[in-house]
């Protein structure tokens, strides 16, 4: 569910939605979601002063908490 949520939000933000890739690294209690987007779209995903990136992390973390896990979103270029 967390991967689908992050993918949906990221694709809505970028100009090249086909380039959105998410890799999930799952541990016992935590999940790391590595988000990759087209280099032209990295600014759109991060936002001014990182506000959009922080909002994405907050939403994914809330979804993870419902499942009893901790989620970390990494934005990679």
C-alpha positions in Angstrom: 0.0 0.0 0.0 2.8 2.4 0.8 4.5 1.9 -2.5 1.3 2.4 -4.4 0.6 5.6 -2.5 4.1 7.0 -3.1 3.9 6.1 -6.8 0.5 7.7 -7.2 1.6 11.0 -5.5 5.0 11.1 -7.4 3.4 10.5 -10.8 0.9 13.3 -10.2 3.8 15.7 -9.4 6.2 15.1 -12.3 6.2 15.8 -16.0 7.6 12.4 -16.9 5.4 9.9 -14.9 6.8 6.9 -16.9 10.2 7.5 -15.3 9.0 7.1 -11.7 10.6 4.1 -10.1 10.2 2.9 -6.5 12.4 0.2 -4.9 11.2 -1.2 -1.6 13.7 -2.5 0.9 11.8 -4.3 3.7 13.0 -5.0 7.2 11.3 -6.5 10.2 9.8 -3.3 11.5 10.8 -0.7 8.9 10.4 -0.2 5.1 12.7 2.0 3.0 11.2 3.3 -0.2 13.7 4.6 -2.7 12.1 7.0 -5.2 13.8 7.7 -8.5 12.4 10.2 -11.0 13.7 11.8 -14.2 16.5 14.3 -13.4 14.3 17.1 -14.8 11.6 16.3 -12.3 13.7 16.1 -9.1 12.9 19.7 -8.2 9.2 19.1 -8.5 9.4 16.1 -6.1 11.6 18.0 -3.5 9.8 21.3 -3.7 10.8 24.7 -2.3 12.8 24.1 0.9 11.9 20.4 0.7 8.3 21.0 1.6 6.9 18.5 -1.0 9.4 15.9 0.0 8.5 16.3 3.6 4.8 16.1 2.8 5.4 12.8 0.9 7.3 11.4 3.8 4.6 12.3 6.2 1.8 10.7 4.2 3.8 7.5 3.6 4.8 7.4 7.3 1.1 7.7 8.3 0.2 4.8 6.0 3.1 2.7 7.4 2.0 3.4 11.0 -1.4 1.9 10.3 0.4 -1.3 9.4 2.6 -1.1 12.5 5.8 -0.3 10.5 8.1 2.6 10.2 8.7 4.0 6.6 11.6 6.0 5.3 11.4 7.7 1.9 14.7 8.3 0.1 14.7 10.5 -3.0 17.5 9.4 -5.4 18.7 10.9 -8.6 
